[in-house]
């Protein structure tokens, strides 16, 4: 499926524009998810105005590790990860030490809209650092791997694991050089892997082979993704999920315009799956019914692929 078909046949048709603000603003998404009982990384603080930068040290002093994000950023832009404190400095996963003035300036850029959609003034928020489960951490380099699940009318139709690399600067962004591993949406096991649209068999930095990759707590994760349909009311939706070593699967963010590289990563096209769901009789399908359907409908297809 190409981008024009995605935009016209699915996003325009199944995603009401009035529902976009909930997913375009990460802070709104987090609050809505928490109210719905959907697991997300803990919120540690919010900076809405330059005036609050004067008291930033009071907010950060108790924190040994955290993540700073813009509420309206996209494609991983504007995210700052601090993994530890050392000699009064804030240390990034790659070892770079930053002082408070750097963090203050960084947040100031977020507020001025440097990383936001359309360059509009933004809000910064600080959330708990997610600690990856060891089974997935081996497929990542200086970053956090995440799982993208595509939902259509509440049915999970395709999934992939995005693995940070040295080339992607530790970010789970395929366009910057991360590895995309197609995941069997019915089992959580690897199907195929690509980097820069070229098939690969192992992680370029860790050397770990992808053939044995299996996402832990897959049943919990895919159910968590499916619940985002009721949360947003969006018919075509991308759910980005991380697996924390202590809390399990957590919703990181939602996307009303998810990209199409998941097809290349999986070695499977989206169109047939979307059309299959589109032909189903309308009605109130529960999450359990939707999950049971995809196992029955797509399990054999994916294994054959």
Backbone torsions as a table, in degrees:
resi	resn	phi	psi	omega
1	UNK	NA	134.9	179.3
2	UNK	-94.4	173.9	-174.1
3	UNK	-68.2	-35.2	179.5
4	UNK	-65.7	-43.2	177.8
5	UNK	-63.9	-41.6	177.8
6	UNK	-58.1	-47.1	-175.8
7	UNK	-66.8	-44.5	-173.3
8	UNK	-83.0	-48.7	-172.0
9	UNK	-81.5	-22.5	-173.4
10	UNK	-125.1	-53.3	-178.7
11	UNK	-66.8	-51.7	-178.5
12	UNK	-63.4	-35.0	-174.6
13	UNK	-81.5	-36.9	-170.7
14	UNK	-110.5	-6.3	179.4
15	UNK	-116.2	106.2	177.1
16	UNK	-69.6	132.7	-175.5
17	UNK	-62.0	-29.4	-179.1
18	UNK	-66.8	-15.2	-179.9
19	UNK	-95.2	-4.6	-178.6
20	UNK	-65.2	-40.0	-175.9
21	UNK	-55.2	-31.4	-179.2
22	UNK	-63.0	-36.7	-178.3
23	UNK	-96.5	-20.0	178.7
24	UNK	-76.9	-17.5	178.9
25	UNK	-112.5	109.7	-174.2
26	UNK	-63.0	-30.5	179.9
27	UNK	-71.6	-41.0	175.5
28	UNK	-62.5	-41.0	178.0
29	UNK	-59.5	-45.6	-178.1
30	UNK	-62.7	-45.6	-179.6
31	UNK	-64.0	-43.3	-179.9
32	UNK	-64.1	-41.5	179.4
33	UNK	-63.9	-43.5	179.6
34	UNK	-61.1	-41.6	179.6
35	UNK	-65.6	-28.9	-179.5
36	UNK	-89.4	0.6	180.0
37	UNK	77.8	22.6	179.4
38	UNK	-96.1	130.5	-173.4
39	UNK	-70.0	130.9	177.1
40	UNK	-140.2	161.4	173.8
41	UNK	-60.3	144.0	-175.9
42	UNK	-65.1	138.6	175.8
43	UNK	-84.9	126.9	-176.8
44	UNK	-106.6	-20.8	-179.7
45	UNK	178.6	160.6	179.5
46	UNK	-134.2	135.9	175.7
47	UNK	-120.4	113.2	-174.5
48	UNK	-106.0	-20.3	-176.0
49	UNK	-141.6	154.5	178.0
50	UNK	-56.8	-29.2	-179.5
51	UNK	-59.2	-36.0	-178.7
52	UNK	-67.6	-17.3	179.1
53	UNK	-66.1	-22.1	178.3
54	UNK	-66.0	-25.6	-179.2
55	UNK	-113.2	21.3	-177.7
56	UNK	-60.5	-37.2	-178.3
57	UNK	-60.8	-35.2	179.2
58	UNK	-66.2	-33.6	179.1
59	UNK	-73.2	-39.7	-173.5
60	UNK	-88.1	-23.3	-175.5
61	UNK	-51.4	-41.7	-178.6
62	UNK	-77.0	-6.8	-170.8
63	UNK	-99.6	125.8	175.9
64	UNK	-88.6	-28.2	-178.2
65	UNK	-150.4	146.3	-178.0
66	UNK	-171.1	173.1	176.9
67	UNK	-129.9	132.6	176.4
68	UNK	-103.6	132.4	-178.6
69	UNK	-138.5	149.1	168.8
70	UNK	-82.1	145.5	-178.3
71	UNK	-72.3	-25.3	-177.2
72	UNK	-118.4	26.3	177.4
73	UNK	-75.0	164.2	177.9
74	UNK	-143.3	154.4	176.8
75	UNK	62.4	25.4	179.1
76	UNK	80.0	4.3	-178.7
77	UNK	-71.8	141.6	174.2
78	UNK	82.0	8.2	-179.0
79	UNK	-92.8	126.7	179.0
80	UNK	-118.9	122.6	-178.0
81	UNK	-108.0	126.3	175.0
82	UNK	-114.1	119.1	-174.2
83	UNK	-97.4	-17.8	178.4
84	UNK	-168.0	168.9	173.8
85	UNK	-111.7	139.4	-178.2
86	UNK	-151.9	121.5	180.0
87	UNK	52.3	42.2	178.5
88	UNK	76.9	4.6	-179.4
89	UNK	-107.8	159.1	174.3
90	UNK	-97.8	122.9	-172.4
91	UNK	-109.2	128.4	176.9
92	UNK	-78.6	162.4	-179.6
93	UNK	-54.6	-31.8	-179.7
94	UNK	-80.8	-3.1	177.1
95	UNK	103.0	-7.4	179.9
96	UNK	-69.6	128.0	-178.5
97	UNK	-97.0	131.5	-177.6
98	UNK	-121.1	148.1	175.7
99	UNK	-98.9	174.0	-176.1
100	UNK	-60.8	-36.1	-178.3
101	UNK	-63.7	-33.4	176.9
102	UNK	-66.2	-46.0	179.8
103	UNK	-61.1	-41.9	179.7
104	UNK	-61.8	-44.9	179.6
105	UNK	-65.5	-38.6	179.8
106	UNK	-61.8	-46.8	179.6
107	UNK	-66.7	-35.3	176.7
108	UNK	-59.6	-39.6	177.0
109	UNK	-64.3	-38.5	176.8
110	UNK	-61.2	-46.7	-178.4
111	UNK	-61.2	-34.4	-178.1
112	UNK	-80.8	-5.2	174.7
113	UNK	94.2	16.1	-178.9
114	UNK	-58.5	-34.9	-174.9
115	UNK	-109.2	1.3	-173.0
116	UNK	-87.3	159.5	175.4
117	UNK	-62.5	123.8	179.1
118	UNK	78.4	3.0	178.5
119	UNK	68.2	20.8	-179.0
120	UNK	-81.6	151.7	177.4
121	UNK	-51.0	144.5	-170.6
122	UNK	-134.9	178.3	175.5
123	UNK	-119.6	143.7	175.7
124	UNK	-104.1	143.7	173.2
125	UNK	-132.9	155.6	-176.8
126	UNK	-118.8	128.1	-179.5
127	UNK	-129.4	164.9	-178.3
128	UNK	-64.3	143.0	175.8
129	UNK	-73.6	130.2	177.6
130	UNK	-84.4	133.6	176.5
131	UNK	-102.1	115.1	-174.9
132	UNK	-66.8	144.1	173.5
133	UNK	-65.5	142.3	-176.8
134	UNK	-55.4	-33.6	-178.0
135	UNK	-63.5	-25.8	178.0
136	UNK	-102.1	-26.1	-177.7
137	UNK	-59.0	-30.7	-178.8
138	UNK	-68.6	-14.3	179.3
139	UNK	-99.2	19.2	-175.8
140	UNK	-135.3	152.6	176.9
141	UNK	-124.6	111.9	176.4
142	UNK	50.7	41.3	178.7
143	UNK	-168.8	-178.2	-176.7
144	UNK	-109.8	117.9	176.0
145	UNK	-71.8	144.1	176.2
146	UNK	-130.7	165.1	-177.8
147	UNK	-114.1	123.4	174.7
148	UNK	-98.0	125.2	175.7
149	UNK	-117.4	127.4	175.3
150	UNK	-91.8	125.6	176.2
151	UNK	-107.8	139.2	170.7
152	UNK	-129.4	117.2	-177.2
153	UNK	54.3	31.5	177.3
154	UNK	90.1	-3.1	179.8
155	UNK	-96.9	123.6	173.8
156	UNK	-68.2	119.3	-175.3
157	UNK	-110.7	-20.5	-179.8
158	UNK	-162.1	152.6	-178.6
159	UNK	-147.2	154.3	172.3
160	UNK	-151.2	152.9	172.9
161	UNK	-99.3	130.6	178.5
162	UNK	-106.6	117.4	-171.5
163	UNK	-108.0	116.3	177.4
164	UNK	-61.2	149.1	179.0
165	UNK	-134.5	173.8	173.4
166	UNK	-61.2	-40.6	-179.4
167	UNK	-64.5	-28.5	179.9
168	UNK	-93.5	8.5	179.9
169	UNK	58.6	36.7	177.6
170	UNK	76.5	10.3	-179.0
171	UNK	-102.8	145.5	179.9
172	UNK	-86.9	55.9	-177.3
173	UNK	-120.3	113.9	-176.1
174	UNK	-61.9	-33.2	-178.3
175	UNK	-70.8	-17.7	178.9
176	UNK	-100.2	1.1	176.2
177	UNK	114.1	7.0	174.5
178	UNK	-69.9	158.4	177.1
179	UNK	-91.2	134.0	174.6
180	UNK	-104.0	121.8	-179.6
181	UNK	-111.3	113.4	176.8
182	UNK	-63.8	136.5	-176.9
183	UNK	-119.6	132.3	174.2
184	UNK	-62.3	114.2	-173.7
185	UNK	-67.3	-13.9	179.7
186	UNK	-95.6	-18.7	-176.4
187	UNK	-126.6	-21.8	-177.3
188	UNK	83.8	12.3	-178.8
189	UNK	-101.1	153.6	-177.0
190	UNK	-67.2	141.8	176.6
191	UNK	-109.6	-40.5	-168.4
192	UNK	-167.3	158.8	177.9
193	UNK	-143.0	141.9	178.4
194	UNK	-138.3	149.6	169.8
195	UNK	-133.1	124.8	-175.5
196	UNK	53.2	40.3	177.2
197	UNK	68.0	13.8	177.3
198	UNK	-112.2	131.9	-178.6
199	UNK	-63.6	132.2	176.0
200	UNK	-128.0	161.0	-177.9
201	UNK	-117.2	-14.1	178.8
202	UNK	-145.0	162.2	179.8
203	UNK	-69.5	132.1	-174.3
204	UNK	-65.6	-21.0	-177.5
205	UNK	-106.5	-40.7	-178.3
206	UNK	-90.6	-19.8	179.9
207	UNK	77.1	1.2	-177.4
208	UNK	-74.0	133.7	-179.0
209	UNK	-74.5	140.9	-177.8
210	UNK	-84.7	-10.7	-171.8
211	UNK	-63.3	-28.6	-178.9
212	UNK	-97.6	7.0	-175.4
213	UNK	-66.5	129.6	175.3
214	UNK	-141.7	129.1	-178.9
215	UNK	-74.7	124.3	177.8
216	UNK	-69.2	152.2	178.4
217	UNK	56.5	38.2	-174.9
218	UNK	-60.4	-40.8	-179.8
219	UNK	-59.5	-41.4	178.4
220	UNK	-67.6	-43.4	-176.4
221	UNK	-63.5	-47.3	-175.7
222	UNK	-70.3	-29.9	175.3
223	UNK	-69.9	-39.1	176.9
224	UNK	-59.8	-43.9	178.1
225	UNK	-61.8	-47.1	-177.9
226	UNK	-59.9	-32.2	-178.6
227	UNK	-68.3	-15.7	-179.6
228	UNK	-72.9	-14.6	174.7
229	UNK	-67.1	-46.8	177.2
230	UNK	-66.1	-33.8	-178.8
231	UNK	-65.2	-42.3	-172.0
232	UNK	-105.2	-28.3	-174.5
233	UNK	74.6	10.1	-179.6
234	UNK	-89.2	131.2	-176.5
235	UNK	-76.8	-31.6	-179.9
236	UNK	-121.5	113.7	-166.3
237	UNK	-145.8	140.8	172.1
238	UNK	-106.0	129.0	179.6
239	UNK	-113.1	123.1	177.8
240	UNK	-102.7	123.3	-170.5
241	UNK	-129.5	142.6	173.5
242	UNK	-120.1	156.6	178.7
243	UNK	-112.6	107.7	-179.5
244	UNK	-83.3	142.5	-175.4
245	UNK	-65.0	-24.2	-178.8
246	UNK	-103.7	-38.7	-173.7
247	UNK	-101.0	-11.0	-177.8
248	UNK	81.0	-155.3	-177.0
249	UNK	-64.2	135.5	178.8
250	UNK	-133.4	140.7	174.5
251	UNK	-75.9	124.6	179.5
252	UNK	-91.9	-49.1	175.1
253	UNK	-163.9	169.7	-179.7
254	UNK	-125.1	153.2	-174.5
255	UNK	-139.6	122.5	-179.7
256	UNK	-82.7	-7.3	-179.7
257	UNK	-133.1	55.2	-176.5
258	UNK	-62.1	142.4	-178.4
259	UNK	-69.9	178.3	-172.7
260	UNK	-109.6	3.1	-179.1
261	UNK	-66.1	-15.1	176.6
262	UNK	-60.5	-27.2	178.4
263	UNK	-67.7	-43.7	178.8
264	UNK	-65.7	-42.4	-179.8
265	UNK	-62.7	-37.1	-176.7
266	UNK	-87.0	-21.6	-174.1
267	UNK	71.6	23.8	-177.4
268	UNK	-138.0	139.1	176.7
269	UNK	-83.1	151.8	-179.4
270	UNK	-81.7	-31.7	-168.7
271	UNK	-53.1	-51.2	-176.5
272	UNK	-60.5	-39.1	-179.1
273	UNK	-68.4	-41.3	179.4
274	UNK	-65.4	-42.0	179.6
275	UNK	-66.1	-34.9	176.9
276	UNK	-61.8	-45.4	179.2
277	UNK	-67.5	-37.5	-178.1
278	UNK	-61.7	-30.5	-177.7
279	UNK	-81.3	-8.6	-178.5
280	UNK	-67.7	147.8	176.4
281	UNK	-62.1	137.6	179.5
282	UNK	-69.9	157.6	-179.2
283	UNK	156.7	178.6	-179.4
284	UNK	-87.3	88.0	176.2
285	UNK	-82.0	126.2	176.0
286	UNK	-75.1	165.7	177.5
287	UNK	-58.5	-43.8	-179.3
288	UNK	-61.3	-41.3	179.1
289	UNK	-65.7	-39.1	179.8
290	UNK	-66.5	-42.0	179.6
291	UNK	-67.4	-39.6	178.2
292	UNK	-63.7	-36.8	-179.3
293	UNK	-66.5	-44.4	-176.8
294	UNK	-67.6	-31.7	176.7
295	UNK	-65.2	-42.8	-179.8
296	UNK	-69.9	-41.2	-172.7
297	UNK	-83.1	-40.7	-171.1
298	UNK	-106.2	-11.9	-177.3
299	UNK	-59.1	-56.4	-178.4
300	UNK	-64.9	-36.5	-179.4
301	UNK	-62.2	-44.9	-178.0
302	UNK	-68.2	-40.2	-178.4
303	UNK	-66.5	-36.2	178.1
304	UNK	-67.6	-35.8	-179.2
305	UNK	-69.2	NA	NA
